[in-house]
Every structure is written in structure tokens, then in C-alpha cells.
Amino acid sequence: MSYITMKGVSYSYQTYQKKSGLKANLADLIKRHYQSKQVLDNISLSIKQGEKVGLLGPNGSGKSTIIKLLTGILQTTSGTISVANNTPDTNNADFLAKIGVVMGQKSQLNWDLPAADTFKILKSIYKIKEADYQKRLSKYLSMFQLEEVVYVPVRKLSLGERTKLEVIAALLHGPELLILDEPTIGMDIVSQHALHSFINEINRLENVTILLVSHQMADIEAITSHLLVLLDGHITFDGSVHQFIKKAQLPKPQITITHHTDQSPIIAQEHTQFKTDSMQTTITDYEDESTITLKLKDIQNFQIDNPSLEDSLYELFKKRKE
Ligand SMILES: Nc1ncnc2c1ncn2[C@@H]1O[C@H](COP(=O)(O)OP(=O)(O)OP(=O)(O)O)[C@@H](O)[C@H]1O
């Protein structure tokens, strides 16, 4: 059964066109000119409970707008949205209790207070039971190894520590859905890995549905299994990462063999083309039924370069700009 459903959703922003010059400013006071900009056009999608979904798209494609619609900050121009059997609404406390949001660019932790103090405020806002609060807090702090830094004012912490505490803040009330918008911006690779494992673990242990928006392919590849690609206000792809790479029809994986001598280690081949240059042989073309027989003793290294998610996205976004 679907946990998040968007049916025929469109969204347009209304922007006020301010002209320059005194005369135009005075005219604006009498009659304002608005322009409508359609950002989402007839979007339909479905996400199951417990899924880990990545939302990808170039800058300005409408990812944050989708998140604002799913959390009830914005209302659709047309179409319907259901999240956990609710129409998203920021005035509905029961709905808000079901979601947790982490915005990489915005903080819900008070800069001057230790995170422990903000957590107590959140406990009271969300009316979290003492036992649940203590259980979740100690579990999450220990998973991230943040037991000590939680008592240090947030402004003194590293970006990685702050982001991890932001994720804990979003999970303290036990949401069913965790939305992460660019969570790893500026984080080093060790902190990124810690965040990936934490999110995967929370999903595995508590079946929290994950919706991740990120330009970092490492985040998408480490966390998500279901990919949505947004382009020019439309969902242009809805499926697995593997299917997306396959659909992009990139060149075949390149196979390179490095050998100990100038002599190629290929002793037999069928339906294959290759070239040998000094101590390296590259398979330049092959079919599904191609075979090669290699003299293993002569091989120093055998490398297969598969097309990556990043390559596939680059091809898609590049075509759009052309
Ligand atoms: N409040 C607003 N008023 C008018 N236009 C807006 C408003 N907010 C966003 N837009 C426009 O809507 C489009 C989509 O913006 P949105 O922030 O959803 O994109 P995004 O995919 O999240 O981009 P990014 O990857 O850069 O964060 C952009 O062209 C943006 O200029």
C-alpha cells in the first residue's frame, strides 16, 4: 500500500513583478503585476512505507517545492497529495508528529545552546513520553558516538557533529517519515559514511521511510533503492538506480588489462575487438556472447569501469540543456 501518493500535482509560484523607476513604482501602488511560474506539472508518484527514495534533479527543477508540498508548507495548485493517510497540513499536529525533516541549509538546533537543551524543547513541543525520549536519545547518541558533544554549545561543534545532531533532533519524536534535503553538504567522507550507516540502520530497525534529496551521488548510492528524477517539472524516471543506469544507454563498461610484458595475455577470443598498447590491453568492443581466454600468469591488473549513476545523470541533464 502506498504511504506517500501524489496524483496529478501541479504547482505554480506567483511572483510580483517590481518595475524600476519612480513612475512605475507609483503605478505599482495602484495595480500590482503578478506573474505565474509553473514549477511542477502533473506529477504523480507513489512511495511505500519503509522505502528509501532518492529525489534527484538539476538546480531549480522543483525538488524543494515537492518537499514543501509533502510537509504542508505549500498547498498544491491542482492535484492531490496523501502522506500517511493525511493531506499535508502544518496545522495538523498528528500529521506533523509523523514526519521529521532535516534541511542541510537550515538548522533547528539553537546555535547558543547545547543540543541537549534543544532536544528538551522538542520533547515538550512534540509531547514525547519521558521513557521514549530517554530510550531514543541514548540509542541515537550512542549510534553516532555523540554522548559528550550533546552538552557542548552547538556553535562550538564541527559541521559533521552538528548535522548528526540535526538528524537526531528530527527523529526524537519517532516519525514514520524522515525527509533529508542535502544533508551531507560540506561533510567529510568519514562523517558522510557515518550518516549513511545511521540512516540505513534507522530504516532497518524502525522501518522509517526515507526521502532523500541530494546532489551527492555517494548519498544516493549508499542509501536509496528507489530513484525519482525530476526534470522541467516532470518526473522523468521512477525506478531503481540500476534501471536508471541501464536506461541511460551509456557506452558498455570498459575493460582494461594491464600485463607484465608488451605481449597481450589474450590467447583466444570470440566476437571481441581489442588493442594492445605497451603493457596495457583495452577491450574496445564486445557483444553479450563474447568470450576471451587469458593467460593469468601474465596479468598484473584487470579492471572493469562500469558507467556510474553520475555518468547517467550527466547525460540526461546535458541533453536537456542542449
Ligand atoms: N517563493 C518562490 N517564489 C517564486 N519562485 C520560486 C519560489 N521558490 C522557488 N521558486 C522557483 O521555483 C523553481 C524551483 O525551485 P526549487 O527550490 O523547488 O528547486 P530545487 O530543485 O530544490 O533547486 P536546488 O537544487 O537549487 O535547491 C526555481 O526556478 C525557483 O526560482
The ligand as an ORCA input file, in Angstrom:
! r2SCAN-3c Opt
* xyz 0 1
  N       8.983     31.533     -3.283
  C       9.195     31.461     -4.592
  N       8.685     32.371     -5.442
  C       8.887     32.284     -6.763
  N       9.599     31.302     -7.368
  C      10.165     30.383     -6.581
  C       9.996     30.389     -5.153
  N      10.667     29.335     -4.621
  C      11.225     28.670     -5.671
  N      10.917     29.306     -6.832
  C      11.349     28.885     -8.175
  O      10.858     27.586     -8.409
  C      11.811     26.794     -9.112
  C      12.066     25.505     -8.341
  O      12.663     25.837     -7.095
  P      13.063     24.706     -6.051
  O      13.696     25.417     -4.902
  O      11.907     23.813     -5.769
  O      14.154     23.890     -6.896
  P      15.220     22.790     -6.415
  O      15.117     21.655     -7.372
  O      15.017     22.480     -4.972
  O      16.583     23.569     -6.642
  P      18.024     23.408     -5.926
  O      18.597     22.088     -6.361
  O      18.788     24.543     -6.497
  O      17.801     23.513     -4.452
  C      13.052     27.671     -9.284
  O      13.051     28.178    -10.596
  C      12.866     28.789     -8.267
  O      13.402     30.001     -8.749
*
